[in-house]
C-alpha cells in the first residue's frame, strides 16, 4: 500500500484507522503523519498499524504528525511488530509529550526493540501528560531491563490523576532491581482504582516480589487488581510478601493473581 494518507479536514475531531498487514513503510507513514498534522481539531485518534514495516523513520513521521494534534484527549497507537528501535521510540515520545490534554493513552509497541533507551524516551513523553486518567502501555518483548523499568515508572508516577493503569512488560529482562523501581513508582500512583500489571517471564525473585507488594500496598484507592508474575522466581516467600501487600488494599473488590 502506497501513499497512505487521510484527507485533511480542519473540522474532523475523530479518526479511526485500521491498516494491519498492509506492507506500510516509512513513506506511507510520512504521508499519514503529514495528513494528521493538518487535522487541528482532533480530539480522538486511533491508528492500528501492527505488523507493517514502519521502522524508526516512519515512527518519526508519525510522532511529528501527532505532535501537532494538541487538542487530542484520546490517543490509541498500535505499532505492534514494526521494527521500531530506541530512535523510533524517541520520536513517538516527543510527539506524545506535546499532547498535554490527553486523558486516555493506549500505546502498543509489542515485539519491537526499543530497549532501555526507548523506554526512557517514552517515560519522558508520558510524564508530560499530567491530565491522563487512563494509561495502557503494552511493551512486551522489547528488551527492556531494570533501567528501562525505572524510566517508565518515573514517567508514570508524574501522572497523578491516573485511575486506570495497564502496564504489560511480559518477556523482557526485568529483575529484582527493576521490580523495586516499579514498586516505588506504583506507590506514588495514589489515585489508581484499577491496576493490571503483567511482569511474566522476567527474572524477578522474592525480593522483587517484596518491593512490588510494598508498592501495591500504598495504592489505598485500588478496587481492581490483575497481577501476573508467572515464570519468574518469586518462590513461597515472594508470594507471602505479595499477599501481605495486597491485604492492605482494603478497598479491593476484585483480584486476579497469576503466580504459576
ZIZIRA-V193862 format. One record per helix or strand of 3 or more residues. SS is the DSSP state (helix for helix, strand for strand). FROM is the first residue (numbers start at 0). TO is the last residue. Records with the same first field share a line. If there is no record, write none. Layout:
BEGIN
SS: FROM-TO, FROM-TO
END
This chain:
BEGIN
strand: 13-17, 43-47, 73-77, 103-107, 133-137, 163-167, 193-197, 223-227, 253-257
helix: 25-36, 54-66, 85-96, 114-126, 145-155, 175-185, 205-216, 234-246
END
